[in-house]
Amino acid sequence: MAKVKIGILGATSYTGAELVRMLAFHPNVVISYVSSQSYEGKRLSDIFPALAGINDRVLISPQEAQKWTDIDCVFSCLPHAASADLLVPIIGKGIKVIDLSADFRIKDISVYKKWYCDDKHPDHPAPHLIDKAVFGLSEHYREEIAGASIIANPGCYVTSVLLPLLPLYKSGVKIDMIIADSKSGVSGAGRGLKQNTHFPEAHENFSAYAIGHKHRHTPEMEQELSLAAKKPVIMTFSPHLLPINRGILSTIYINTNISAAECTEIIKKHYVNEPFVRVREASDLPQIANIVHTNYCDIAFTGGTEGLPVIAVSALDNLVKGASGQALQNMNIMFGLAETAGLLR
């Protein structure tokens, strides 16, 4: 079988470097190019010395990457707006793309504009392509992903919240309230320098940010939950910054008409054949230490006694199952490869 030829835009981002690391050991893939606007002309291994001997390719500009035709799939690890803008000519050549930005996740263009557009980027770069994109939550859109040419890879917080909740909505469970209290490692903020992720600010600290229906992952979660519930779903999402490199732990409070044990049984049944979802018991709650550097999402349910909310706890690696690992899982599905290829080793 011929190997899938891959290009990576934004290869010097955290998610880009994670993709390179995983794809380098994928049995059915060859990386044809790596791209970076900031480091054009330098070797990728000069930027990430850990990749020396794994990928020593010279980084090309995104504009040069757009000219490539002998390529099967492009991963974009670029920021929103810049990602869709650069992907338009690539998509026009019939090349499949997996976009790790938010550009193709939100189906309602007015919602996208509200959350992502500003004076610098007043409009969506490619609104005509939104309907062609498939939301890349592998466990819930596998059939659609298999036939897709554009994948909108979900956000990291989004994956940690949707995986526990979607099976409940799809099973007809009545849910009156959702409060998702999520904590992420510093890598979730990307490589760009920001005061709140500067070492003296984040080390030995724990802080909330973008709370009160302000975080950009909120509409993405509400969109998918509303589709599953077949009615509008509004939630409270409170993200926090942990002084660790990677990992997300979400504690999700839900008012529902069933017990935590019943939620667990629904989840177990839904994910029984899923290689990357591990359902744990209430006595064995998910921990970040158990999922870092893996493509697993661990889930457990507890609480719900004496009229109190049922509590779902989930944990995943924000750079793997929350980004690059899920993107690779989607690529495997798109090209009819073993879904676990490059992810379990």
C-alpha positions in Angstrom: 0.0 0.0 0.0 1.4 3.4 -1.0 2.0 5.7 2.0 -0.1 8.7 2.6 1.9 11.9 1.8 1.5 14.5 4.5 2.1 18.2 4.8 2.0 20.2 8.0 1.3 23.9 8.2 2.5 25.5 11.5 4.9 22.7 12.3 6.7 24.7 14.9 3.6 25.1 17.1 3.2 22.7 20.0 0.5 20.8 18.2 2.6 20.7 15.0 5.6 19.3 16.8 3.4 16.7 18.4 2.0 15.7 15.0 5.6 15.3 13.6 6.6 13.1 16.5 3.6 10.8 16.1 3.6 10.7 12.3 7.3 9.9 12.2 6.5 6.4 13.6 3.2 5.9 11.6 3.6 2.8 9.4 1.5 4.2 6.6 2.6 7.8 6.4 5.5 9.9 5.0 5.9 13.6 5.9 6.5 15.4 2.6 6.9 18.9 4.0 6.9 20.9 7.2 6.0 24.6 7.1 6.5 27.6 9.3 6.2 31.4 8.6 8.5 32.3 11.5 11.3 29.8 11.0 11.3 29.4 7.2 14.7 28.0 6.0 15.6 26.5 9.3 15.5 22.8 10.1 12.7 21.6 12.3 15.1 19.8 14.5 16.9 23.1 15.1 13.7 24.5 16.6 12.9 21.3 18.5 16.2 19.5 19.3 14.2 16.5 20.6 13.2 15.8 16.9 16.9 15.5 15.8 17.1 12.3 13.7 13.3 12.1 13.7 12.6 15.0 11.3 15.4 17.2 10.1 13.5 18.7 7.2 14.0 22.3 6.3 10.9 24.4 7.0 9.2 26.0 4.0 6.9 29.0 4.0 3.1 28.4 4.0 3.0 30.2 0.6 5.5 27.6 -0.8 3.4 24.8 0.8 0.3 26.0 -1.1 2.1 25.2 -4.4 2.5 21.5 -3.6 0.3 19.1 -5.6 1.9 15.7 -4.9 0.3 15.5 -1.4 -2.6 13.6 0.0 -3.4 15.4 3.3 -2.5 18.6 5.0 -2.7 19.2 8.7 -3.1 22.9 9.6 -1.8 23.9 13.1 -2.2 27.6 12.4 -4.3 30.1 14.3 -7.9 30.8 13.3 -8.4 33.0 10.2 -4.8 32.4 9.0 -5.6 28.7 8.8 -8.7 28.9 6.5 -7.1 31.6 4.4 -4.1 29.4 3.6 -6.1 26.2 3.2 -8.5 27.5 0.5 -6.1 26.9 -2.5 -5.0 23.6 -1.0 -8.6 22.4 -0.7 -9.2 23.6 -4.3 -6.6 21.1 -5.5 -8.6 18.2 -4.0 -6.2 17.7 -1.2 -7.8 16.5 2.1 -7.2 18.8 5.0 -7.5 18.5 8.8 -7.7 21.9 10.4 -6.8 22.2 14.1 -8.0 25.8 14.3 -11.6 26.9 15.0 -12.2 28.0 11.4 -14.5 25.2 10.3 -15.9 24.1 13.7 -18.8 26.6 14.0 -21.5 25.9 11.5 -23.4 29.2 12.0 -21.3 32.0 10.4 -22.9 34.6 12.6 -21.8 32.7 15.7 -18.3 32.4 14.3 -18.2 36.1 13.7 -19.4 36.9 17.2 -16.7 34.8 18.9 -13.7 35.0 16.5 -13.9 38.0 14.2 -12.4 41.4 15.1 -11.1 44.5 13.4 -8.1 42.6 12.1 -10.2 39.6 10.9 -13.7 41.1 10.3 -15.0 38.1 8.2 -14.6 34.3 7.9 -11.9 33.6 5.2 -13.9 30.8 3.6 -17.6 30.7 4.5 -18.4 28.7 1.4 -16.4 25.7 2.8 -18.0 25.5 6.2 -20.8 23.2 5.1 -18.3 20.8 3.6 -16.4 20.4 6.8 -17.1 17.5 9.2 -16.7 18.0 13.0 -13.8 15.7 13.8 -14.9 14.1 17.1 -13.9 10.6 16.0 -16.1 8.6 18.3 -19.3 10.4 17.2 -18.8 11.2 13.5 -16.8 8.3 12.3 -18.9 7.6 9.2 -19.0 11.2 8.2 -15.2 11.6 8.7 -14.5 8.6 6.5 -16.0 10.4 3.5 -14.9 13.9 4.3 -12.4 16.1 2.6 -12.3 18.8 5.3 -12.1 17.9 9.0 -12.6 20.5 11.7 -10.6 19.1 14.6 -12.4 19.8 17.9 -10.9 22.0 20.6 -9.2 20.4 23.6 -11.6 21.5 26.3 -14.4 20.6 23.9 -13.4 17.0 23.6 -13.1 16.6 27.4 -16.6 17.9 27.8 -18.4 16.3 24.8 -17.1 12.8 25.2 -18.8 12.3 28.7 -22.0 14.2 27.7 -23.0 13.3 24.2 -23.9 9.7 24.8 -26.3 10.9 27.6 -28.1 13.3 25.2 -28.2 10.7 22.4 -29.8 8.2 24.8 -32.6 10.7 25.6 -31.4 11.5 29.2 -33.1 14.6 30.6 -30.4 17.2 31.6 -31.5 20.6 33.1 -28.1 22.1 33.8 -24.4 21.8 32.8 -21.5 23.4 34.6 -18.1 22.4 33.2 -15.2 23.3 35.5 -12.1 22.5 33.4 -8.3 22.8 34.1 -5.6 22.8 31.5 -1.8 22.7 31.4 0.0 25.8 30.1 0.7 24.3 26.6 -3.0 24.8 25.9 -2.3 28.5 25.4 0.2 27.8 22.6 3.8 28.8 22.2 3.2 32.6 21.9 4.4 34.7 24.8 1.7 35.8 27.2 2.0 37.3 30.7 -0.3 34.8 32.3 1.6 31.8 30.9 5.0 33.3 31.7 6.9 31.0 34.2 6.8 33.4 37.2 3.1 34.0 36.7 2.0 30.4 36.2 4.4 28.5 38.4 2.9 27.7 41.9 -0.3 29.4 40.8 -3.8 28.3 39.8 -6.1 30.7 38.1 -9.4 31.0 36.3 -9.8 32.9 33.0 -12.5 33.7 30.4 -15.3 32.6 32.8 -18.9 33.8 32.5 -19.7 32.5 29.0 -16.6 34.1 27.5 -14.3 31.3 26.4 -14.2 30.6 22.6 -14.8 26.9 23.1 -18.2 27.6 24.6 -20.2 27.9 21.3 -18.5 24.8 19.9 -19.7 22.8 22.9 -23.2 24.3 22.8 -23.5 23.6 19.1 -22.7 19.9 19.5 -24.7 19.4 22.6 -27.7 21.1 21.0 -27.5 18.8 17.9 -27.5 15.8 20.2 -30.3 17.1 22.4 -32.3 18.3 19.4 -32.9 21.5 21.2 -30.8 24.5 22.3 -28.4 23.7 25.1 -26.7 26.5 27.1 -24.0 25.7 29.6 -21.6 27.3 32.0 -18.0 26.8 31.2 -15.2 27.8 33.6 -11.6 27.1 32.4 -8.6 27.3 34.6 -4.8 27.3 34.1 -2.8 24.6 35.9 0.9 25.0 36.5 1.8 21.9 34.5 2.9 21.4 30.9 0.1 19.4 29.5 -3.2 17.7 30.3 -6.9 18.6 31.0 -9.1 17.5 33.8 -12.8 18.5 33.5 -15.3 18.2 36.4 -18.8 18.5 34.9 -21.9 19.0 37.1 -25.2 18.0 35.6 -28.8 18.0 36.9 -30.3 14.9 35.4 -33.1 12.5 36.1 -30.9 9.4 36.4 -28.1 8.3 38.7 -24.4 8.4 38.3 -24.4 4.6 38.0 -26.9 4.7 35.2 -24.8 7.4 33.4 -21.8 5.0 33.7 -23.8 2.2 32.1 -24.9 4.4 29.2 -21.3 5.5 28.6 -19.9 2.0 28.9 -22.4 0.7 26.3 -21.7 3.6 23.9 -17.9 3.4 24.1 -17.6 -0.4 24.5 -15.6 -0.7 21.2 -13.8 2.6 21.3 -10.0 2.2 21.5 -9.4 5.6 23.1 -12.1 6.0 25.6 -11.7 4.4 29.0 -14.6 4.3 31.4 -13.6 4.2 35.0 -15.6 3.5 38.2 -16.5 6.2 40.7 -13.9 4.7 43.0 -11.2 5.3 40.4 -11.6 8.8 39.1 -9.6 10.0 36.1 -6.2 11.6 36.7 -4.0 13.7 34.4 -1.0 11.5 35.2 -2.7 8.5 33.6 -3.3 10.1 30.2 -0.4 12.3 29.4 1.4 11.5 26.1 -1.5 9.2 25.1 -4.6 9.5 23.0 -6.9 8.3 25.8 -9.8 10.1 27.4 -10.7 8.6 30.8 -14.2 9.2 32.1 -16.1 8.5 35.3 -19.4 9.5 36.9 -20.1 10.0 40.6 -22.3 12.1 42.9 -26.0 12.4 42.3 -27.2 11.4 45.7 -29.7 13.3 47.9 -30.8 15.4 45.0 -27.3 16.7 44.3 -25.9 16.9 40.7 -24.3 14.0 39.0 -20.7 14.7 38.4 -18.7 13.6 35.3 -14.9 13.6 35.5 -12.8 13.4 32.4 -9.1 13.6 31.7 -7.1 13.8 28.4 -3.9 15.2 27.0 -4.6 18.6 25.4 -1.9 18.1 22.8 -2.8 14.5 21.9 -6.5 13.5 22.3 -7.3 17.2 22.6 -5.5 18.1 19.3 -2.8 16.2 17.4 -3.7 12.7 18.4 -7.4 13.2 17.5 -6.3 14.8 14.2 -4.2 11.7 13.5 -7.1 9.4 14.5 -9.3 11.3 12.0 -6.7 10.9 9.3 -6.6 7.2 9.8 -10.4 7.1 9.4 -10.3 9.3 6.3 -7.8 7.0 4.5 -9.2 3.7 5.7 -6.2 2.9 7.9 -6.2 1.1 11.2 -7.7 3.8 13.6 -5.0 3.1 16.2 -2.1 3.4 13.7 0.6 5.7 15.1 -1.3 6.1 18.3 -0.8 2.9 20.2 2.8 1.8 20.5 
